[in-house]
Amino acid sequence: MSSNETETNLKADHGQHSDKQAGKRGLLLRFIIFMAQVVAIGLLISLVAGQQNEPKIFVIKVGS
């Protein structure tokens, strides 16, 4: 009878452990998605900042 009780306890512990793993997996997935968004925003900013514009020189004549 005591071996039967340990089997039920092991099954209960195993179920709880898989729930914790599912929570950790979901948290890891959310972290990966967040980091992908940060990288995408960083790449967009670097593309915009990396474009070199030719400076335009305005010459204004005063008087004739």
N, CA, C and O atoms as a Maestro MAE file, in Angstrom:
{
 s_m_m2io_version
 :::
 2.0.0
}

f_m_ct {
 s_m_title
 :::
 protein
 m_atom[256] {
  # First column is atom index #
  i_m_mmod_type
  r_m_x_coord
  r_m_y_coord
  r_m_z_coord
  i_m_residue_number
  s_m_chain_name
  s_m_pdb_residue_name
  s_m_pdb_atom_name
  i_m_atomic_number
  :::
  1 25 0.818 -1.193 0.000 1 A "MET " " N  " 7
  2 3 0.000 0.000 0.000 1 A "MET " " CA " 6
  3 2 0.865 1.260 0.000 1 A "MET " " C  " 6
  4 15 0.493 2.273 -0.594 1 A "MET " " O  " 8
  5 25 1.992 1.197 0.653 2 A "SER " " N  " 7
  6 3 2.852 2.381 0.686 2 A "SER " " CA " 6
  7 2 3.466 2.653 -0.688 2 A "SER " " C  " 6
  8 15 3.707 3.809 -1.035 2 A "SER " " O  " 8
  9 25 3.724 1.593 -1.483 3 A "SER " " N  " 7
  10 3 4.280 1.826 -2.820 3 A "SER " " CA " 6
  11 2 3.234 2.505 -3.715 3 A "SER " " C  " 6
  12 15 3.585 3.316 -4.572 3 A "SER " " O  " 8
  13 25 1.967 2.179 -3.518 4 A "ASN " " N  " 7
  14 3 0.897 2.799 -4.292 4 A "ASN " " CA " 6
  15 2 0.811 4.296 -3.969 4 A "ASN " " C  " 6
  16 15 0.592 5.113 -4.863 4 A "ASN " " O  " 8
  17 25 0.983 4.649 -2.696 5 A "GLU " " N  " 7
  18 3 0.934 6.059 -2.300 5 A "GLU " " CA " 6
  19 2 2.085 6.836 -2.923 5 A "GLU " " C  " 6
  20 15 1.898 7.975 -3.351 5 A "GLU " " O  " 8
  21 25 3.280 6.236 -2.982 6 A "THR " " N  " 7
  22 3 4.408 6.941 -3.582 6 A "THR " " CA " 6
  23 2 4.205 7.107 -5.079 6 A "THR " " C  " 6
  24 15 4.631 8.110 -5.650 6 A "THR " " O  " 8
  25 25 3.563 6.140 -5.723 7 A "GLU " " N  " 7
  26 3 3.300 6.279 -7.149 7 A "GLU " " CA " 6
  27 2 2.347 7.442 -7.411 7 A "GLU " " C  " 6
  28 15 2.551 8.205 -8.355 7 A "GLU " " O  " 8
  29 25 1.322 7.586 -6.598 8 A "THR " " N  " 7
  30 3 0.397 8.699 -6.798 8 A "THR " " CA " 6
  31 2 1.083 10.024 -6.496 8 A "THR " " C  " 6
  32 15 0.828 11.024 -7.166 8 A "THR " " O  " 8
  33 25 1.960 10.036 -5.481 9 A "ASN " " N  " 7
  34 3 2.683 11.265 -5.171 9 A "ASN " " CA " 6
  35 2 3.617 11.646 -6.320 9 A "ASN " " C  " 6
  36 15 3.740 12.822 -6.663 9 A "ASN " " O  " 8
  37 25 4.267 10.654 -6.908 10 A "LEU " " N  " 7
  38 3 5.169 10.932 -8.024 10 A "LEU " " CA " 6
  39 2 4.399 11.468 -9.215 10 A "LEU " " C  " 6
  40 15 4.852 12.386 -9.899 10 A "LEU " " O  " 8
  41 25 3.227 10.889 -9.458 11 A "LYS " " N  " 7
  42 3 2.428 11.368 -10.582 11 A "LYS " " CA " 6
  43 2 1.973 12.798 -10.344 11 A "LYS " " C  " 6
  44 15 1.969 13.604 -11.275 11 A "LYS " " O  " 8
  45 25 1.594 13.125 -9.125 12 A "ALA " " N  " 7
  46 3 1.151 14.485 -8.821 12 A "ALA " " CA " 6
  47 2 2.314 15.461 -8.973 12 A "ALA " " C  " 6
  48 15 2.147 16.552 -9.518 12 A "ALA " " O  " 8
  49 25 3.497 15.067 -8.488 13 A "ASP " " N  " 7
  50 3 4.660 15.945 -8.612 13 A "ASP " " CA " 6
  51 2 5.041 16.128 -10.073 13 A "ASP " " C  " 6
  52 15 5.435 17.219 -10.486 13 A "ASP " " O  " 8
  53 25 4.924 15.064 -10.851 14 A "HIS " " N  " 7
  54 3 5.303 15.157 -12.258 14 A "HIS " " CA " 6
  55 2 4.367 16.113 -12.999 14 A "HIS " " C  " 6
  56 15 4.812 16.874 -13.858 14 A "HIS " " O  " 8
  57 25 3.085 16.078 -12.672 15 A "GLY " " N  " 7
  58 3 2.148 16.993 -13.315 15 A "GLY " " CA " 6
  59 2 2.456 18.442 -12.981 15 A "GLY " " C  " 6
  60 15 2.385 19.313 -13.848 15 A "GLY " " O  " 8
  61 25 2.795 18.698 -11.734 16 A "GLN " " N  " 7
  62 3 3.139 20.066 -11.348 16 A "GLN " " CA " 6
  63 2 4.416 20.516 -12.035 16 A "GLN " " C  " 6
  64 15 4.540 21.673 -12.436 16 A "GLN " " O  " 8
  65 25 5.365 19.597 -12.170 17 A "HIS " " N  " 7
  66 3 6.634 19.946 -12.804 17 A "HIS " " CA " 6
  67 2 6.422 20.318 -14.269 17 A "HIS " " C  " 6
  68 15 7.054 21.247 -14.771 17 A "HIS " " O  " 8
  69 25 5.542 19.603 -14.953 18 A "SER " " N  " 7
  70 3 5.313 19.934 -16.358 18 A "SER " " CA " 6
  71 2 4.606 21.288 -16.487 18 A "SER " " C  " 6
  72 15 4.829 22.004 -17.464 18 A "SER " " O  " 8
  73 25 3.765 21.646 -15.526 19 A "ASP " " N  " 7
  74 3 3.137 22.968 -15.552 19 A "ASP " " CA " 6
  75 2 4.185 24.061 -15.396 19 A "ASP " " C  " 6
  76 15 4.119 25.093 -16.063 19 A "ASP " " O  " 8
  77 25 5.153 23.830 -14.509 20 A "LYS " " N  " 7
  78 3 6.219 24.816 -14.333 20 A "LYS " " CA " 6
  79 2 7.039 24.928 -15.606 20 A "LYS " " C  " 6
  80 15 7.443 26.026 -15.989 20 A "LYS " " O  " 8
  81 25 7.290 23.798 -16.267 21 A "GLN " " N  " 7
  82 3 8.053 23.836 -17.510 21 A "GLN " " CA " 6
  83 2 7.275 24.584 -18.583 21 A "GLN " " C  " 6
  84 15 7.870 25.333 -19.358 21 A "GLN " " O  " 8
  85 25 5.969 24.401 -18.646 22 A "ALA " " N  " 7
  86 3 5.151 25.104 -19.634 22 A "ALA " " CA " 6
  87 2 5.199 26.599 -19.363 22 A "ALA " " C  " 6
  88 15 5.255 27.393 -20.301 22 A "ALA " " O  " 8
  89 25 5.177 26.995 -18.096 23 A "GLY " " N  " 7
  90 3 5.276 28.402 -17.754 23 A "GLY " " CA " 6
  91 2 6.619 28.976 -18.147 23 A "GLY " " C  " 6
  92 15 6.703 30.090 -18.664 23 A "GLY " " O  " 8
  93 25 7.678 28.205 -17.899 24 A "LYS " " N  " 7
  94 3 9.014 28.662 -18.273 24 A "LYS " " CA " 6
  95 2 9.138 28.749 -19.788 24 A "LYS " " C  " 6
  96 15 9.780 29.660 -20.311 24 A "LYS " " O  " 8
  97 25 8.523 27.802 -20.494 25 A "ARG " " N  " 7
  98 3 8.590 27.810 -21.950 25 A "ARG " " CA " 6
  99 2 7.862 29.022 -22.513 25 A "ARG " " C  " 6
  100 15 8.336 29.648 -23.461 25 A "ARG " " O  " 8
  101 25 6.711 29.355 -21.934 26 A "GLY " " N  " 7
  102 3 5.976 30.530 -22.376 26 A "GLY " " CA " 6
  103 2 6.738 31.813 -22.088 26 A "GLY " " C  " 6
  104 15 6.733 32.746 -22.893 26 A "GLY " " O  " 8
  105 25 7.397 31.852 -20.925 27 A "LEU " " N  " 7
  106 3 8.191 33.023 -20.574 27 A "LEU " " CA " 6
  107 2 9.378 33.166 -21.515 27 A "LEU " " C  " 6
  108 15 9.721 34.273 -21.930 27 A "LEU " " O  " 8
  109 25 10.000 32.050 -21.846 28 A "LEU " " N  " 7
  110 3 11.132 32.078 -22.779 28 A "LEU " " CA " 6
  111 2 10.672 32.547 -24.157 28 A "LEU " " C  " 6
  112 15 11.369 33.320 -24.814 28 A "LEU " " O  " 8
  113 25 9.512 32.087 -24.595 29 A "LEU " " N  " 7
  114 3 8.985 32.500 -25.891 29 A "LEU " " CA " 6
  115 2 8.690 33.995 -25.905 29 A "LEU " " C  " 6
  116 15 8.987 34.676 -26.887 29 A "LEU " " O  " 8
  117 25 8.105 34.512 -24.819 30 A "ARG " " N  " 7
  118 3 7.831 35.945 -24.741 30 A "ARG " " CA " 6
  119 2 9.129 36.746 -24.755 30 A "ARG " " C  " 6
  120 15 9.195 37.808 -25.374 30 A "ARG " " O  " 8
  121 25 10.168 36.243 -24.074 31 A "PHE " " N  " 7
  122 3 11.458 36.929 -24.050 31 A "PHE " " CA " 6
  123 2 12.082 36.949 -25.444 31 A "PHE " " C  " 6
  124 15 12.634 37.967 -25.863 31 A "PHE " " O  " 8
  125 25 11.996 35.831 -26.163 32 A "ILE " " N  " 7
  126 3 12.565 35.755 -27.513 32 A "ILE " " CA " 6
  127 2 11.835 36.720 -28.444 32 A "ILE " " C  " 6
  128 15 12.470 37.390 -29.258 32 A "ILE " " O  " 8
  129 25 10.517 36.797 -28.336 33 A "ILE " " N  " 7
  130 3 9.740 37.721 -29.173 33 A "ILE " " CA " 6
  131 2 10.113 39.161 -28.838 33 A "ILE " " C  " 6
  132 15 10.261 39.987 -29.740 33 A "ILE " " O  " 8
  133 25 10.267 39.469 -27.558 34 A "PHE " " N  " 7
  134 3 10.651 40.816 -27.151 34 A "PHE " " CA " 6
  135 2 12.027 41.175 -27.702 34 A "PHE " " C  " 6
  136 15 12.221 42.280 -28.208 34 A "PHE " " O  " 8
  137 25 12.980 40.257 -27.610 35 A "MET " " N  " 7
  138 3 14.327 40.534 -28.112 35 A "MET " " CA " 6
  139 2 14.312 40.691 -29.631 35 A "MET " " C  " 6
  140 15 15.068 41.502 -30.168 35 A "MET " " O  " 8
  141 25 13.471 39.936 -30.332 36 A "ALA " " N  " 7
  142 3 13.361 40.087 -31.784 36 A "ALA " " CA " 6
  143 2 12.825 41.472 -32.135 36 A "ALA " " C  " 6
  144 15 13.266 42.082 -33.109 36 A "ALA " " O  " 8
  145 25 11.875 41.966 -31.345 37 A "GLN " " N  " 7
  146 3 11.350 43.309 -31.581 37 A "GLN " " CA " 6
  147 2 12.417 44.366 -31.325 37 A "GLN " " C  " 6
  148 15 12.521 45.333 -32.080 37 A "GLN " " O  " 8
  149 25 13.205 44.195 -30.278 38 A "VAL " " N  " 7
  150 3 14.275 45.148 -29.978 38 A "VAL " " CA " 6
  151 2 15.297 45.165 -31.108 38 A "VAL " " C  " 6
  152 15 15.752 46.232 -31.520 38 A "VAL " " O  " 8
  153 25 15.659 43.987 -31.611 39 A "VAL " " N  " 7
  154 3 16.628 43.909 -32.710 39 A "VAL " " CA " 6
  155 2 16.056 44.558 -33.966 39 A "VAL " " C  " 6
  156 15 16.770 45.275 -34.667 39 A "VAL " " O  " 8
  157 25 14.782 44.318 -34.260 40 A "ALA " " N  " 7
  158 3 14.162 44.897 -35.456 40 A "ALA " " CA " 6
  159 2 14.137 46.423 -35.365 40 A "ALA " " C  " 6
  160 15 14.436 47.108 -36.343 40 A "ALA " " O  " 8
  161 25 13.783 46.951 -34.205 41 A "ILE " " N  " 7
  162 3 13.753 48.409 -34.039 41 A "ILE " " CA " 6
  163 2 15.170 48.978 -34.157 41 A "ILE " " C  " 6
  164 15 15.371 50.027 -34.767 41 A "ILE " " O  " 8
  165 25 16.141 48.288 -33.575 42 A "GLY " " N  " 7
  166 3 17.529 48.735 -33.676 42 A "GLY " " CA " 6
  167 2 18.025 48.745 -35.106 42 A "GLY " " C  " 6
  168 15 18.735 49.665 -35.511 42 A "GLY " " O  " 8
  169 25 17.657 47.727 -35.877 43 A "LEU " " N  " 7
  170 3 18.063 47.691 -37.284 43 A "LEU " " CA " 6
  171 2 17.418 48.819 -38.082 43 A "LEU " " C  " 6
  172 15 18.068 49.439 -38.924 43 A "LEU " " O  " 8
  173 25 16.150 49.084 -37.821 44 A "LEU " " N  " 7
  174 3 15.482 50.181 -38.523 44 A "LEU " " CA " 6
  175 2 16.126 51.520 -38.192 44 A "LEU " " C  " 6
  176 15 16.335 52.350 -39.076 44 A "LEU " " O  " 8
  177 25 16.439 51.726 -36.928 45 A "ILE " " N  " 7
  178 3 17.082 52.981 -36.533 45 A "ILE " " CA " 6
  179 2 18.457 53.095 -37.169 45 A "ILE " " C  " 6
  180 15 18.838 54.173 -37.626 45 A "ILE " " O  " 8
  181 25 19.208 51.998 -37.204 46 A "SER " " N  " 7
  182 3 20.545 52.069 -37.798 46 A "SER " " CA " 6
  183 2 20.475 52.300 -39.304 46 A "SER " " C  " 6
  184 15 21.354 52.951 -39.869 46 A "SER " " O  " 8
  185 25 19.443 51.776 -39.960 47 A "LEU " " N  " 7
  186 3 19.293 52.033 -41.390 47 A "LEU " " CA " 6
  187 2 18.973 53.492 -41.657 47 A "LEU " " C  " 6
  188 15 19.509 54.092 -42.589 47 A "LEU " " O  " 8
  189 25 18.105 54.060 -40.842 48 A "VAL " " N  " 7
  190 3 17.741 55.463 -41.023 48 A "VAL " " CA " 6
  191 2 18.936 56.351 -40.696 48 A "VAL " " C  " 6
  192 15 19.201 57.315 -41.414 48 A "VAL " " O  " 8
  193 25 19.652 56.046 -39.636 49 A "ALA " " N  " 7
  194 3 20.793 56.866 -39.230 49 A "ALA " " CA " 6
  195 2 21.983 56.679 -40.172 49 A "ALA " " C  " 6
  196 15 22.831 57.564 -40.286 49 A "ALA " " O  " 8
  197 25 22.047 55.544 -40.838 50 A "GLY " " N  " 7
  198 3 23.182 55.266 -41.705 50 A "GLY " " CA " 6
  199 2 23.091 55.905 -43.071 50 A "GLY " " C  " 6
  200 15 24.082 55.945 -43.801 50 A "GLY " " O  " 8
  201 25 21.915 56.409 -43.436 51 A "GLN " " N  " 7
  202 3 21.771 57.051 -44.744 51 A "GLN " " CA " 6
  203 2 22.470 58.402 -44.699 51 A "GLN " " C  " 6
  204 15 22.197 59.230 -43.830 51 A "GLN " " O  " 8
  205 25 23.380 58.612 -45.653 52 A "GLN " " N  " 7
  206 3 24.110 59.873 -45.671 52 A "GLN " " CA " 6
  207 2 23.478 60.806 -46.690 52 A "GLN " " C  " 6
  208 15 23.332 60.467 -47.864 52 A "GLN " " O  " 8
  209 25 23.120 61.945 -46.231 53 A "ASN " " N  " 7
  210 3 22.536 62.954 -47.108 53 A "ASN " " CA " 6
  211 2 23.632 63.916 -47.534 53 A "ASN " " C  " 6
  212 15 24.492 64.296 -46.739 53 A "ASN " " O  " 8
  213 25 23.585 64.297 -48.792 54 A "GLU " " N  " 7
  214 3 24.564 65.285 -49.258 54 A "GLU " " CA " 6
  215 2 24.144 66.652 -48.743 54 A "GLU " " C  " 6
  216 15 23.002 67.066 -48.940 54 A "GLU " " O  " 8
  217 25 25.052 67.351 -48.090 55 A "PRO " " N  " 7
  218 3 24.678 68.683 -47.577 55 A "PRO " " CA " 6
  219 2 24.442 69.646 -48.724 55 A "PRO " " C  " 6
  220 15 25.202 69.674 -49.692 55 A "PRO " " O  " 8
  221 25 23.409 70.417 -48.613 56 A "LYS " " N  " 7
  222 3 23.076 71.409 -49.641 56 A "LYS " " CA " 6
  223 2 23.558 72.775 -49.186 56 A "LYS " " C  " 6
  224 15 23.284 73.194 -48.062 56 A "LYS " " O  " 8
  225 25 24.255 73.448 -50.032 57 A "ILE " " N  " 7
  226 3 24.785 74.770 -49.699 57 A "ILE " " CA " 6
  227 2 23.903 75.816 -50.353 57 A "ILE " " C  " 6
  228 15 23.719 75.815 -51.571 57 A "ILE " " O  " 8
  229 25 23.369 76.690 -49.554 58 A "PHE " " N  " 7
  230 3 22.525 77.773 -50.074 58 A "PHE " " CA " 6
  231 2 23.357 79.048 -50.099 58 A "PHE " " C  " 6
  232 15 23.920 79.465 -49.087 58 A "PHE " " O  " 8
  233 25 23.419 79.647 -51.265 59 A "VAL " " N  " 7
  234 3 24.153 80.897 -51.411 59 A "VAL " " CA " 6
  235 2 23.120 82.012 -51.581 59 A "VAL " " C  " 6
  236 15 22.302 81.985 -52.501 59 A "VAL " " O  " 8
  237 25 23.174 82.963 -50.703 60 A "ILE " " N  " 7
  238 3 22.238 84.077 -50.764 60 A "ILE " " CA " 6
  239 2 23.030 85.338 -51.080 60 A "ILE " " C  " 6
  240 15 23.935 85.704 -50.330 60 A "ILE " " O  " 8
  241 25 22.700 86.004 -52.176 61 A "LYS " " N  " 7
  242 3 23.373 87.256 -52.525 61 A "LYS " " CA " 6
  243 2 22.622 88.413 -51.881 61 A "LYS " " C  " 6
  244 15 21.405 88.546 -52.007 61 A "LYS " " O  " 8
  245 25 23.367 89.216 -51.210 62 A "VAL " " N  " 7
  246 3 22.773 90.389 -50.592 62 A "VAL " " CA " 6
  247 2 23.204 91.603 -51.425 62 A "VAL " " C  " 6
  248 15 24.397 91.877 -51.560 62 A "VAL " " O  " 8
  249 25 22.258 92.300 -51.961 63 A "GLY " " N  " 7
  250 3 22.575 93.459 -52.776 63 A "GLY " " CA " 6
  251 2 22.985 93.029 -54.187 63 A "GLY " " C  " 6
  252 15 23.135 91.835 -54.447 63 A "GLY " " O  " 8
  253 25 23.162 93.965 -55.077 64 A "SER " " N  " 7
  254 3 23.514 93.611 -56.449 64 A "SER " " CA " 6
  255 2 24.732 94.251 -56.920 64 A "SER " " C  " 6
  256 15 25.139 94.036 -58.062 64 A "SER " " O  " 8
  :::
 }
 m_bond[255] {
  # First column is bond index #
  i_m_from
  i_m_to
  i_m_order
  :::
  1 1 2 1
  2 2 3 1
  3 3 4 2
  4 3 5 1
  5 5 6 1
  6 6 7 1
  7 7 8 2
  8 7 9 1
  9 9 10 1
  10 10 11 1
  11 11 12 2
  12 11 13 1
  13 13 14 1
  14 14 15 1
  15 15 16 2
  16 15 17 1
  17 17 18 1
  18 18 19 1
  19 19 20 2
  20 19 21 1
  21 21 22 1
  22 22 23 1
  23 23 24 2
  24 23 25 1
  25 25 26 1
  26 26 27 1
  27 27 28 2
  28 27 29 1
  29 29 30 1
  30 30 31 1
  31 31 32 2
  32 31 33 1
  33 33 34 1
  34 34 35 1
  35 35 36 2
  36 35 37 1
  37 37 38 1
  38 38 39 1
  39 39 40 2
  40 39 41 1
  41 41 42 1
  42 42 43 1
  43 43 44 2
  44 43 45 1
  45 45 46 1
  46 46 47 1
  47 47 48 2
  48 47 49 1
  49 49 50 1
  50 50 51 1
  51 51 52 2
  52 51 53 1
  53 53 54 1
  54 54 55 1
  55 55 56 2
  56 55 57 1
  57 57 58 1
  58 58 59 1
  59 59 60 2
  60 59 61 1
  61 61 62 1
  62 62 63 1
  63 63 64 2
  64 63 65 1
  65 65 66 1
  66 66 67 1
  67 67 68 2
  68 67 69 1
  69 69 70 1
  70 70 71 1
  71 71 72 2
  72 71 73 1
  73 73 74 1
  74 74 75 1
  75 75 76 2
  76 75 77 1
  77 77 78 1
  78 78 79 1
  79 79 80 2
  80 79 81 1
  81 81 82 1
  82 82 83 1
  83 83 84 2
  84 83 85 1
  85 85 86 1
  86 86 87 1
  87 87 88 2
  88 87 89 1
  89 89 90 1
  90 90 91 1
  91 91 92 2
  92 91 93 1
  93 93 94 1
  94 94 95 1
  95 95 96 2
  96 95 97 1
  97 97 98 1
  98 98 99 1
  99 99 100 2
  100 99 101 1
  101 101 102 1
  102 102 103 1
  103 103 104 2
  104 103 105 1
  105 105 106 1
  106 106 107 1
  107 107 108 2
  108 107 109 1
  109 109 110 1
  110 110 111 1
  111 111 112 2
  112 111 113 1
  113 113 114 1
  114 114 115 1
  115 115 116 2
  116 115 117 1
  117 117 118 1
  118 118 119 1
  119 119 120 2
  120 119 121 1
  121 121 122 1
  122 122 123 1
  123 123 124 2
  124 123 125 1
  125 125 126 1
  126 126 127 1
  127 127 128 2
  128 127 129 1
  129 129 130 1
  130 130 131 1
  131 131 132 2
  132 131 133 1
  133 133 134 1
  134 134 135 1
  135 135 136 2
  136 135 137 1
  137 137 138 1
  138 138 139 1
  139 139 140 2
  140 139 141 1
  141 141 142 1
  142 142 143 1
  143 143 144 2
  144 143 145 1
  145 145 146 1
  146 146 147 1
  147 147 148 2
  148 147 149 1
  149 149 150 1
  150 150 151 1
  151 151 152 2
  152 151 153 1
  153 153 154 1
  154 154 155 1
  155 155 156 2
  156 155 157 1
  157 157 158 1
  158 158 159 1
  159 159 160 2
  160 159 161 1
  161 161 162 1
  162 162 163 1
  163 163 164 2
  164 163 165 1
  165 165 166 1
  166 166 167 1
  167 167 168 2
  168 167 169 1
  169 169 170 1
  170 170 171 1
  171 171 172 2
  172 171 173 1
  173 173 174 1
  174 174 175 1
  175 175 176 2
  176 175 177 1
  177 177 178 1
  178 178 179 1
  179 179 180 2
  180 179 181 1
  181 181 182 1
  182 182 183 1
  183 183 184 2
  184 183 185 1
  185 185 186 1
  186 186 187 1
  187 187 188 2
  188 187 189 1
  189 189 190 1
  190 190 191 1
  191 191 192 2
  192 191 193 1
  193 193 194 1
  194 194 195 1
  195 195 196 2
  196 195 197 1
  197 197 198 1
  198 198 199 1
  199 199 200 2
  200 199 201 1
  201 201 202 1
  202 202 203 1
  203 203 204 2
  204 203 205 1
  205 205 206 1
  206 206 207 1
  207 207 208 2
  208 207 209 1
  209 209 210 1
  210 210 211 1
  211 211 212 2
  212 211 213 1
  213 213 214 1
  214 214 215 1
  215 215 216 2
  216 215 217 1
  217 217 218 1
  218 218 219 1
  219 219 220 2
  220 219 221 1
  221 221 222 1
  222 222 223 1
  223 223 224 2
  224 223 225 1
  225 225 226 1
  226 226 227 1
  227 227 228 2
  228 227 229 1
  229 229 230 1
  230 230 231 1
  231 231 232 2
  232 231 233 1
  233 233 234 1
  234 234 235 1
  235 235 236 2
  236 235 237 1
  237 237 238 1
  238 238 239 1
  239 239 240 2
  240 239 241 1
  241 241 242 1
  242 242 243 1
  243 243 244 2
  244 243 245 1
  245 245 246 1
  246 246 247 1
  247 247 248 2
  248 247 249 1
  249 249 250 1
  250 250 251 1
  251 251 252 2
  252 251 253 1
  253 253 254 1
  254 254 255 1
  255 255 256 2
  :::
 }
}
